[in-house]
């Protein structure tokens, strides 16, 4: 699937309300890479402010001659999916919010583009009061809206079986035998619960469809994850992962050396030294333990792109080694293996910026005749997790449908194991607070750089 970029130019700031939003944005703590996204997301949910603090904020950030907000209002509830937030009243799009999420109520301002008032509901985040409703409950996100993942998967995923599957819009459609969609073999759906009906269990998808559990098979979570690093600036990454199913370990760095062991696919090894012998390169992984370079996926040394500030977070994707390294300035802090595009140029080289982050996004060529013709088969994967678009429709994202990390596999995106995708998603900018479905960069949270080389 390819998405069209949206304009990100910010409108002119609106004095007092924008000042509050900017202070809030700059005060947000960045999430450290390698932490649990589910845990950090739960902690990131904003606590309900005390009544005195809430009313103080309201009185400060509402025009003195305007009508006060209701004394009982403590939050703003979103009443439809993908409700947009804006970086300034009627300005650039800031985020998309899930139906049912309650956002903090921080202030209000009158401006064009909204019949009532623009409500400040987060850092550089405004919503038109016409589109939401005030609530007495504190801000919060129900677990049914955004589950807290422990395995890198925000939903329960299923593959459609050999015979395909029928998707129904409601229980009455099942009784009438009138499906609303035919799902093809190998497609994937995202489940949010199950519904029993007439002796059959149906999986309810995030899109609200009902699919017989007998026609689909559950996807097992993949426990692989990359390595959090404690390196100094300029030091090598120093780790790698075995690529073949099995690879020999040698006593010496020379052809024909004695085999002293084996390592298995995706097993992590420490890379302590590199030695070239004739046409072969060997990596020392321990005392008197060497492996051939072509058996190990390990990043090659690099320097930051031009313009990267000291300590700035950025991502390096290396096509030749099928690895990804996260840096803070020139210090590597995380590394893992990935799968990039199969065809030349499908994962575009160069310095890019994350232009939008989505908690999940459906990817499909079912309605795209050109892609389907190239692939010789249609695919449809609902709610691909932890999506970060950095070059038009090319993204970093989690991939639960294959385990070929370390080898080219994708249509162009950078595929990561779900746990790695979740960790990177929490680490990059712009942040995506719990309850938000999408986030766009702002002046306070500029886009993280992604370099592909």
N, C-alpha and C positions, 0 to 999 in steps of 0.2 A: 504494500500500500504506500502511496506517496501523498504527503500532506503539503498544502500550499502555505508558505510562510505568511504570517500576519504582520502588519505594520507595527513596529515597536516604538515609534517616536513618542516621547512624552509630551503631554500638553503643558502649558504654563502652570506653575505651582499656584496654589491658592493659600496665601499667607498663613493664617493661623492654623487651619486644619491640616495643611500640608506639613507645617512645621512639626506638629504632634506626630504625624505619620512617619516623618523622617527620623525623629528621635526614637520611636518604637523600633523602626527597622534597624537602626544602627545598634540598638541595645540587644538584639537577638544574638544568642550564643550559637556558634557553629557546632554542628554535631561531629565528633571525632570519627574518623574512618575506622571501620572494623567493629563498631558497636552494633548492638541488635537494633534493627530498624523498628521492630515491633515495640520493644521496650522504650526506645527513645521517642517513638511517635506517641506512645501513651503519656510519657512525661511531658511531651511538648504541648499537649492540650492545655489551653490557657485556663487557669483556675478562675472560679467566679470571684470577681472583685467584691470587696466589702461595700455595703451600701454607701458609707460616707465617701469612699474613694470613687465609687461610680458616679455619685451625684456631684462630687467636686469636678470630675472630668467633664461631666455634662455641662455644668454651669460655666466652666472655663472655655469649653470649645463649642459653645453655641452663641450666636450673636446675642448681645445684651437685649436687643429689642425684639428678638424672635420668641415664638411660643416655646416654652420649655418642653423637653421630652417627658413622657409619662413617668411619674415617680416609681411606678411598679415595674417598668421595663428594665430587664437586666440583660437581655440578649436579643438577637435578630435571627429568626428561623428562615432558612431557604425553603421554598415551596415547589421548586422544580429542579430537575437535573441540569447540570452545566450552567448554573446561574453565574453570569460574569461579574467579577469585581474589576474596578478600574483604579489605575495608579493615581488619578486625580479625578474630580468630578467631570464626567463625560470625556475623560482623557484616554490614554492608551490602556488596552486590556491588561489586567494584572493577574487574574486567576479565573478558574472555573470551580464552582462549589457544588457538592453533591446535595441532592434533595434531602431535607430533614436535618441538616447540620445547623446547630445554633452557634452563631458567631458573637463575639463580645461587642457590646454597644459602647463606643468610646466618644461619640460626638456627632454633630450634624452641621451641615452647611447648605445654604440655598445656592443653586447654580443652574444654568441652562441644562436641558436634557432630562429633567426629572420634575414631574408635576409637584410632588411633595418635596422632600429634602434628600440630599445625599448623606448617607450614614457612614461614618468612619467605623470600620469593623476589624481593622488590623493594620499592620505596617504598610503604608502607602496602599491602602485597600478600601475602596468606597463601593457601596451598593445603593441603587436607587430605592427609596422607601416604598415606591409603587410596587416593587417586585417581591417584597418580603413581608414578614409580619413580626411585630414586636412580641416578645415573650417575657413572662415573669420568671421562667426557669433560668438557671445560670448557663453560660456557654457550655457546649459539650457535643460529643460525637458518639452516637450509639454504635455499639460493636457490630450490629447487623449492617450498618452502612459501610464502615471501614474496619473489617476484622484486623486484629493485631496478629501479624504473621510470625511464626517461630521458625519456619523452614524456607523462607524466601518467597513463598507463594501467597499472595493476598486473597486468593479464592481457591476452591477445590476444582481442579481441572479434570476433564474427561475427554478421551478420544472416542469418536464415533466408530462403531464396529463395522464389520465386513459388509453387512447388508444395508448400511446407511441408517438413518433415524428420522423420525418425524417429530417436529416441534409444534406444540400447540400453544395458543395464546391464553387459553383459560380452560378450566375443568369442563365446561360445557362443550368446548370444541372436541374434547376427547370422546365424550358421549356421542357427539354427532359425527365423529370420524372425519373431521375437517381440519387437518393440520394447516398451519400458516406458513410453514417452511419445511423443505426437504433438505436434510443435512447429509452430505456425502461422506463416504468412508474416509477416515483419517483426519477429518476436521476436528477441531478442539473447541469445547465450550467451557465456560466458567460458571461453576455452580455456587449458589449461596444458601442452599438448603434443600430439603426433600419434602415431598407432599404425597401422602398415601391417597389412592383413589381406586375404588372398585377392586381391591386386592392387588393393585400394582403400585410400585413406588416410582414416583417421578422426581427427577432433579429439576429444581427451579434455577434457571440461569440468571445472571445479572441483568439480562435484557428482559426478564419476566417471562421467558418461554418455559414450557414444561416438556421434558424429554424423558421417555421411559428409561429407567435405570438398566433394564435388560438389554437395551440397544447401544449402550456406551460402556466404556471401561475406564476406571480411575487411573490417574497418572500418579506415579510414586515420586515423592520428593527426592531430589538429588542432593546429597550431603556435601559435595565438593565445595571448597572455597579456597580463595587465594591466601596470600600471606601478608599480614601486617608487619611492617619493617621498622626497625629502630636504627636508622642509618644517619650519618652525618652528611652535611652538604657535600656533594661531589663524590661520595662513596658509591661503588657499584651496587646494583640490586642484590647480587650474591645468592640468588635462589633460582631454581628451575624445576620443571616438571617433566616426568618421563612421558614420551609420546607414544611409542609402540605398546602393544599389550604386555610384552616382556622385553627387557633390555639387559645385556650383560654388563657386569662390573669387572674390571680388569685390575690385576695387581700392579701393572706398570702402564705408562703412557707410551705404548709402542704396539705396532701390528703384531699379532700372534701371541700377545701376552697371556698369561694364565688367567682363566676366568675364576673369580673368587666369590661371585654372587650374582644376583639378579634384582632388578627393581621392576615394579609393576606400573601399568599405565596410570598417569596422573599422580603418582607418588612424588611428593616433594623431595628435592635433594638440595643440599647446600653446594654452591659453586664457589670453591675456595681458590682455584687456580686454573688457568688455561694454558695448554701447551700444544704447539703445532709440530707434528712429526711427519715429515714427507708431505703427503697430500691429506693426511688426517689431522683433525683437531680433537684433543682429549681434554676433558674437564675433571679436575680432582674434586671428589665429593666427600673424601674422608682420608684417613691415614692409609696409604697404599691402596686406595680405591679410586679408579678412574673410569669414566664413561666416555663414549664417543659423542661428540657434539651433536650429530644428527639424531641421536636418540633423546635429546633433552631440549625442551623449549625454555630458553632463558633470554631475557632482554639484553640487547647490546648497549654499551654506554652511550649516553647522549647528553646534550645540554639544552637548557630551556629555549623556547622560541624568543625572538626579539620582542621586547616590551613586557616580558614577565617580571613583575616586581619581586623583591626579596620576600619569601614566605607565601607568595601567591599560589593558590591551588590550581593545578592544571593536570591534564591527562595526556599521556603519550601512548598511542597505539602503533605497534610495529608490525607491519604486514609480513615481513620475512620470517619473523619468529612466532607470529600469532600470539603475541603477548600484549598486555596492557599494564602500564605503570602509572600510579598516581604520585604526583610530586607536590611538595610545598617549596617553591623556589627551585633550588637545585638539589633538594633532599628527597630521595624516594621514600614514600611512607606506606606503599601498598603495591603488590604486583600479583598478576594472575595470568592465566591463559584464556584466549578468546577464540571465536570463529568469525572471520570476516567474509566478504563477498567472494563467490566462486570465480566470477569473471573479472578480467583485467579492468580496473577503473570503477568497478561497482562500489567499492568503498573508496571514496575520493581522497587522494592525498592532499595535504596542505594544513593550514592552521584555521580552525573553525571555532565557532562559539555555540554553546547550548542556547537555542532560541526559544525552547519551551520544554517543560518537564511535565509528564503525565503519569499519574499513578498506574494507569493501564490504558491500552489502546488496542482496538481490534485491527488485525492486519489480514488482508485478504486480497486475492486476485480474481475472486469469483465473478466480479462485475467488470473486470478489466481484460478484454479480449486479447490485448497485446501481450500482457504478462502471462496469461494462461497459455497462449500459443508458444511462447518461449519456454515455459516450464513444462509443457506437454501435460499438465494436470492442474486442476484448481486446488487452492488451499484457502483455508479460513481458520484463523486462530483468534478466538474471542479474548479480549482483555489481556493481551501480552503485558507482563508486569514491568514496572520500573523503567519507563520509556523516557529517553533524553535525546530529542532531535537536535542534531548539530550541523547538518548540511542538507537543507531542504527536507526530503523524506527519509534520510539516512539517520539512524539513531543508535545509541547504546541502549540495550534492553536485555532483560532476562529471557532465557530460552529453556523451556522445560520439555521440549519435544525432541531433543537430541542430546547426546553426550560426547560430541566430537570436538570438544574444546581443544585448541591447539592445532586445528586443521581448518582450512577454508570450507565453509558450508553454506553460508547465508546468501540471500539475494542482494546483499550490500550492507546491511546493518552489522553492527558489532555485537555479536551474541555473547552473553556472559552467563555463567551458572547463576541461578536465581539468588543465592546468598550473596554472591559478589555484586550482582546488579543492585540489590537492595542496599548494600553498604555504600556503594558509590553514589546511589541516588540520594542518600542522606547527607553525603559529604560535599557534593557539588552545590553551586549556586545557579539559580535562585532556590531558596528553600521551599519545601512544600509542607506547610503545617498540616497536622492531622485534620481531616475534614475537607481539605482542598483536593480537587481532582486534577488540577493543572495549575502551573505557575509560570509566569513570564518574567524575564529579567527587568530590573528597575535600576535607577541611579544608585540606590542604596545597596542593591544586591545584583551587581553586574554579572553577566554570563561567564561561566567557567570555560576556559579554553580547552579544546580537544585538538591535538595535533595527530595527524595520521602520516606516517612515513614508511 
